[in-house]
Amino acid sequence: MLIVVRHGRTPANASGLLLGRRLDPGLDDLGRRQVDALAQALPAPDRVISSPLLRTRETAAAFGHPVELDDRWIELDYGTLDGTPLRDVPVEVWAAWRADPDLAPGGGESLAVLGERVRSACDELADEAAERDVLVVTHVSPVKAALAWALGVGDEVAWRAFVAPASITRIAITVEGRPSLHAFNGCAHLDGLT
């Protein structure tokens, strides 16, 4: 099983900022509690892979395994928009961004480019994930790209999916070697956390 989780909450997430890769905050108190609940909810994985950013490394450390870093799982580069409050991104930028997966607002990275790197990482892990549990700790945009890979749809699906902090997505690999989405944005383990 390929188990893709989003990191726990950070102060920037709590403040409603676009959080890419230029800012690199750690988890806040709630984020650490979310990660504890996440680690208790998942069986011990056979392998743990993480984005190199601090919030994902802190989350991955909770699983008690050596953590392999893979840059393909890093968050979308929001360019000059990184750290911008979501409400301050101009409406016309949101509209153009949603209409074109190849657009890279703020001089960052497009959803299409992110999708290519995440699909490459998923393809590489598929054979192993068919045999054992591979846990990937990543960010909101790569989780959405993994969802698109599992469903065999385009990168524009990112705008139609919500990914909560410390959520769990499970992708099985069939006997034919194809991905099969088993769960998306699982959050039951977070019930009662405030």
QUIVENJO-V173853 format. One record per helix or strand of 3 or more residues. SS is the DSSP state (@ for helix, = for strand). FROM is the first residue (numbers start at 1). TO is the last residue. Records with the same first field share a line. If there is no record, write none. Layout:
SS->FROM-TO / FROM-TO
This chain:
=->2-6 / 47-50 / 67-69 / 134-138 / 168-173 / 179-186
@->11-14 / 29-41 / 54-61 / 71-73 / 79-81 / 86-88 / 91-99 / 105-107 / 111-131 / 140-151 / 155-160 / 188-190
